[in-house]
Amino acid sequence: MSGEGETDIYGSAWTYESIVGAFPLPGIDLSERALAPIQFAVFEAGVLLFAALTDAWGAVLPGTAAVLVATGGSVLMTRIATDVRSRDLPDTYRRLLFGANIETVLAVFAFVSMVVYLFSYDPARRTPGLLTELVGPDPGMVVLFFALLLLWDVCYRIAAGWWIAATSLWRSWRYDYGSTTARTLRRADAATAAFGGLQLVLVPFASGHPEVVASLVAHAVALALFTGGSALLLTRQVRAAEN
């Protein structure tokens, strides 16, 4: 994100967008769409490299799934932001969605909760902790740093999905839109629901940890319900505008 558009969104941008826009590559102007493959390639290379160095090949599939969620989240967040910014929407909604940075606050809570769970061990279960299952009993500081960095990226995407869905339902209930705007917002809601569905690829890798599975499934269901409710309200507005 560079050029004249930068000054228009700062102060009303997600943390992810601000980071991308604040650190352009010297002499290279890359769009957010072009950055997604780079993001996937860099993180996936890290997964493969650390698996090779530590002989933890069992971590490749869950690591790749996490990279897929993080990269897919970048793509879908970009699409949602493009749809929202393409229409003349109430400033209150725009500030709430982009400028409040609530998705970062929610991500901190999700990340801290997940770290506590990763490093906890229940002797009564008599099974390895989730962290041990994924990266082995002694992964080393560098591998652990990379794993937690990837975990943060996933937690941020999950938190962003929740905030987008919550504000979508509120704006569809609070305001009325013309048919064209309503259709655009329905498309953004569909992308948000897909956002939640994408995160379910992580479920098989946490099958022995019902708390994690329940959290992921509950999150995806919540996104579907919130965006479904928003889409229903928008559909009614489209029908009312056409009659």
Buried (B, 14 or more C-beta within 10 A) or exposed (E): BEEEEBEEBBEBBBBBBBEBBEEBEEEEEEEBEEBBEEBBEEBBEBBBEBBEEBEBEEBBBBBBBBBBBBBBBBBBBBBBBBBBBEBEBEEEBBEBBBBBBBBBEBBEEBBEEBBEBBEEEEEEEEEEBBBBBBBBEEBBEEBBEBBBEBBBBBBBBBBBBBBBBBBBBBBBEEBEBEBEBBBBBBBBBBBBBBBBBBBBBBBEBBEEBEEBBEBBBEBBEBBBBBBBBBBBBBBEBBEEBEE
